[in-house]
Amino acid sequence: MQLGINLGYWGAGMDADNLAVAQEADRLGYAVCWAAEAYGSDAATVLAWVAARTERIDVGSAIFQIPARQPAMTAMTAATLDSLSGGRFRLGLGVSGPQVSEGWYGVKFDKPLARTREYVEIVRKAMTRERLSHEGEHWTLPLPGGPGKPLKLTVHPQREHIPLYIAAIGPKNLEQTGEIADGALLIFPSADHLEDTAVKHLRAGREKAGKTLDGFDICPTVPLAVGDDKDVTALADTFRPYTALYVGGMGSRKQNFYNQLAGRMGYEREAAEIQDKYLSGDKQGAAAAVPHDLIDSTTLLGSVDRIADRMKAYAAAGVTTLTLAPAGFTLDERLASLRAGTEALERAGLAQ
């Protein structure tokens, strides 16, 4: 199992620290550095900056939002980043959510599975550098009856095949991801529930495509907080607002994929309470309602030995790249967490 690092969103006041974190991850041998986007910093610019200041670590979008870019533009960006980074780019895609898609981009959040499948098809076709034409439900290239003609990408990616990942949560999206992608970006992964909540659906998609999970990258993001095992409860409490935001406030009452995931892990009643409190404006109450076990099972908390044991469980559950989101109030704390992650991987006997 490999390790990755997730920088989250740029522009939160820790930009210089984030670059130092990426450089330390590069030095330690982490496999990939991911950057996110929502409606603030864009991931492409951040990844170009990180790639220019690192040497070996891959850089990946987690995610490029599908409603934000036409698919041909995503192919251009992926090819450019792969060329500039010397073949170190990983393309992560996702549909975002209804509030961002419709409120920020003005794109209807409808038929996300069909839209994703078509988008991936166009991106892959464009990156082959063949002349691009496509007739689908969501995109037609070139537009009929006008001056447009099939064009081909003029940039040469460093590699023939740029790894393509999809951020997936629901069963149908996971199955489609297994069918059409090279990897899956997961969130709130519990090693105990990963087979039922994700892996079996990914496996079904791979089988539909006539493939197995061999070579498919299962890549969850896991918050990390290092400390004494006696302080696990306190460490978990630092992630209460984060968990409450996603389970309670990401999306609408009817469309919150993270809330539904918590329900599939056995926390349906608690997830409903968290959402009720969060949407009523009681964010503190929502955070207090998050079960300790939900946090503990979806994070890495405690001593290096405890974290190593949890890493073994993730590897046994099928994880191939474990992406860490290290907690810390200072840069030194975040860097220490990175080093602890490497040490835990070695103690678990999983270092490659």
WODA-V564672 format. One record per backbone hydrogen bond with DSSP energy under -1.0 kcal/mol. NH is the residue of the N-H (numbers start at 1). CO is the residue of the C=O. E is the energy in kcal/mol with one decimal. If there is no record, write none. Layout:
# WODA-V564672
nh=<NH | NH>
co=<CO | CO>
e=<E | E>
This chain:
# WODA-V564672
nh=<2 | 4 | 5 | 6 | 7 | 18 | 19 | 20 | 21 | 22 | 23 | 24 | 25 | 26 | 27 | 28 | 30 | 31 | 33 | 34 | 35 | 36 | 46 | 47 | 48 | 49 | 50 | 51 | 52 | 58 | 59 | 60 | 61 | 62 | 64 | 66 | 68 | 74 | 75 | 76 | 77 | 78 | 79 | 80 | 81 | 82 | 83 | 84 | 85 | 87 | 90 | 91 | 93 | 94 | 101 | 102 | 103 | 104 | 105 | 107 | 110 | 115 | 116 | 117 | 118 | 119 | 120 | 121 | 122 | 123 | 124 | 125 | 126 | 127 | 129 | 132 | 134 | 136 | 141 | 165 | 166 | 167 | 168 | 174 | 175 | 176 | 177 | 178 | 179 | 180 | 181 | 182 | 183 | 184 | 185 | 186 | 194 | 197 | 198 | 199 | 200 | 202 | 203 | 204 | 205 | 206 | 207 | 208 | 209 | 210 | 211 | 216 | 217 | 219 | 221 | 222 | 224 | 225 | 227 | 231 | 232 | 235 | 236 | 237 | 239 | 240 | 243 | 244 | 245 | 246 | 247 | 248 | 249 | 260 | 261 | 262 | 263 | 264 | 265 | 266 | 267 | 271 | 272 | 273 | 274 | 275 | 276 | 277 | 278 | 279 | 280 | 281 | 282 | 283 | 286 | 287 | 288 | 289 | 290 | 295 | 296 | 297 | 298 | 300 | 302 | 307 | 308 | 309 | 310 | 311 | 312 | 313 | 314 | 315 | 316 | 317 | 318 | 319 | 320 | 321 | 322 | 323 | 324 | 325 | 327 | 334 | 335 | 336 | 337 | 338 | 339 | 340 | 341 | 342 | 343 | 344 | 345 | 346 | 347 | 348 | 349 | 350>
co=<320 | 322 | 32 | 324 | 34 | 14 | 15 | 16 | 17 | 18 | 19 | 20 | 21 | 22 | 23 | 24 | 25 | 3 | 58 | 5 | 60 | 8 | 42 | 43 | 44 | 45 | 46 | 47 | 48 | 31 | 88 | 33 | 90 | 35 | 92 | 94 | 65 | 70 | 71 | 72 | 73 | 74 | 75 | 76 | 77 | 78 | 79 | 80 | 81 | 82 | 59 | 163 | 165 | 64 | 97 | 98 | 99 | 100 | 100 | 101 | 108 | 111 | 112 | 113 | 114 | 115 | 116 | 117 | 118 | 119 | 120 | 121 | 122 | 123 | 126 | 151 | 141 | 139 | 134 | 91 | 183 | 93 | 185 | 170 | 171 | 172 | 173 | 174 | 175 | 176 | 177 | 164 | 164 | 217 | 166 | 219 | 190 | 193 | 194 | 194 | 195 | 198 | 199 | 200 | 201 | 202 | 203 | 204 | 205 | 207 | 206 | 213 | 182 | 184 | 186 | 323 | 325 | 300 | 302 | 228 | 229 | 231 | 232 | 233 | 236 | 237 | 239 | 240 | 241 | 242 | 243 | 244 | 245 | 256 | 257 | 258 | 259 | 260 | 261 | 263 | 262 | 267 | 268 | 269 | 270 | 271 | 272 | 273 | 274 | 275 | 276 | 278 | 277 | 281 | 282 | 283 | 284 | 285 | 287 | 291 | 292 | 293 | 295 | 223 | 225 | 303 | 304 | 305 | 306 | 307 | 308 | 309 | 310 | 311 | 312 | 313 | 315 | 314 | 218 | 218 | 2 | 220 | 4 | 222 | 224 | 330 | 331 | 332 | 333 | 334 | 335 | 336 | 337 | 338 | 339 | 340 | 341 | 342 | 343 | 344 | 346 | 345>
e=<-2.7 | -2.3 | -2.4 | -2.5 | -2.7 | -2.9 | -1.9 | -1.8 | -2.6 | -2.5 | -2.4 | -2.2 | -2.5 | -2.1 | -2.1 | -2.3 | -2.6 | -3.1 | -2.6 | -3.1 | -1.9 | -2.5 | -1.2 | -2.6 | -2.0 | -1.9 | -2.6 | -2.8 | -1.7 | -2.2 | -3.2 | -2.5 | -1.8 | -3.2 | -2.8 | -3.1 | -1.3 | -1.8 | -2.1 | -2.1 | -2.7 | -2.7 | -2.4 | -2.4 | -2.8 | -2.3 | -2.0 | -2.9 | -2.1 | -3.3 | -2.3 | -2.6 | -2.3 | -1.5 | -3.0 | -2.2 | -1.9 | -2.2 | -1.5 | -2.7 | -1.6 | -2.6 | -2.3 | -2.5 | -2.2 | -2.5 | -2.7 | -2.0 | -2.2 | -2.6 | -2.7 | -2.1 | -2.8 | -2.1 | -1.6 | -3.5 | -3.0 | -1.6 | -3.1 | -3.4 | -1.5 | -2.8 | -1.6 | -2.7 | -2.3 | -2.3 | -2.5 | -2.3 | -1.5 | -2.4 | -2.3 | -3.3 | -1.0 | -2.5 | -2.1 | -1.6 | -1.3 | -2.8 | -2.1 | -2.4 | -2.5 | -2.3 | -2.8 | -1.8 | -1.9 | -2.3 | -2.6 | -1.9 | -1.4 | -1.5 | -3.3 | -2.2 | -2.2 | -2.6 | -2.1 | -3.3 | -2.0 | -2.6 | -1.8 | -2.1 | -1.3 | -2.6 | -2.8 | -1.9 | -1.7 | -1.3 | -2.6 | -2.8 | -2.2 | -1.7 | -2.9 | -2.4 | -1.9 | -2.0 | -1.8 | -2.3 | -1.8 | -1.9 | -1.1 | -1.6 | -2.3 | -2.9 | -1.9 | -1.9 | -2.6 | -2.3 | -2.5 | -2.4 | -2.6 | -2.8 | -1.1 | -1.5 | -2.4 | -1.4 | -2.1 | -2.4 | -2.3 | -1.4 | -1.1 | -1.5 | -3.0 | -2.2 | -1.1 | -2.6 | -1.5 | -2.5 | -2.5 | -2.1 | -1.9 | -2.4 | -2.0 | -1.6 | -2.1 | -2.6 | -2.5 | -1.5 | -1.2 | -2.3 | -2.0 | -2.0 | -2.9 | -2.6 | -2.9 | -1.9 | -3.2 | -1.8 | -2.7 | -2.3 | -1.9 | -1.9 | -2.1 | -2.2 | -2.2 | -1.9 | -2.2 | -2.8 | -2.1 | -1.9 | -2.5 | -2.1 | -1.2 | -2.4>
